[in-house]
Amino acid sequence: MKIKFYIGLGMQLFGLTAVGLCFFSGVKNGDYGHLELAQLVLGSLVFYIGNYLKGRSLS
């Protein structure tokens, strides 16, 4: 049970980092490309899957 919590937490941190890097890359370049869009979508997906796993481990 505890391992699901830490895997979920790690996935949340990874997803949040990916979205943050996408944001700063877009601000630096002034525009968002296909790579940033894919990074945003996949980072968000990883974050929410991690949130689901973490939530399931607590119940």
C-alpha positions as CSV (number, residue, x, y, z in Angstrom):
1,M,0.0,0.0,0.0
2,K,2.8,2.4,0.9
3,I,4.6,1.9,-2.4
4,K,1.5,3.0,-4.4
5,F,1.6,6.3,-2.4
6,Y,5.2,7.0,-3.3
7,I,4.8,6.0,-6.9
8,G,1.8,8.3,-7.2
9,L,3.7,11.1,-5.5
10,G,6.7,10.6,-7.8
11,M,4.4,10.7,-10.8
12,Q,2.8,13.9,-9.6
13,L,6.2,15.5,-9.1
14,F,7.3,14.4,-12.6
15,G,4.2,15.7,-14.2
16,L,4.3,19.0,-12.4
17,T,8.0,19.4,-13.5
18,A,7.2,18.6,-17.1
19,V,4.4,21.2,-17.2
20,G,6.6,23.8,-15.5
21,L,9.4,23.2,-18.0
22,C,6.9,23.5,-20.8
23,F,5.6,26.8,-19.4
24,F,9.0,28.3,-19.0
25,S,10.1,27.2,-22.4
26,G,7.1,28.8,-24.0
27,V,7.7,32.1,-22.1
28,K,11.3,32.1,-23.1
29,N,10.6,31.5,-26.8
30,G,7.4,33.5,-26.9
31,D,5.5,30.7,-28.6
32,Y,4.5,27.2,-27.9
33,G,5.4,24.5,-30.5
34,H,4.4,20.9,-31.0
35,L,7.0,19.7,-28.5
36,E,5.7,22.0,-25.8
37,L,2.1,20.9,-26.5
38,A,3.0,17.2,-26.2
39,Q,5.0,17.9,-23.0
40,L,2.0,19.8,-21.5
41,V,-0.5,17.0,-22.3
42,L,1.7,14.1,-21.3
43,G,2.8,16.0,-18.1
44,S,-0.8,16.6,-17.2
45,L,-1.7,13.0,-17.8
46,V,1.1,11.7,-15.7
47,F,0.2,14.1,-12.9
48,Y,-3.4,13.0,-12.8
49,I,-2.6,9.3,-13.0
50,G,-0.2,9.9,-10.1
51,N,-3.0,11.7,-8.2
52,Y,-5.3,8.8,-8.8
53,L,-2.8,6.3,-7.6
54,K,-1.9,8.3,-4.5
55,G,-5.6,8.7,-3.7
56,R,-6.3,5.0,-4.1
57,S,-3.5,4.1,-1.7
58,L,-4.9,6.2,1.1
59,S,-8.4,4.6,1.1
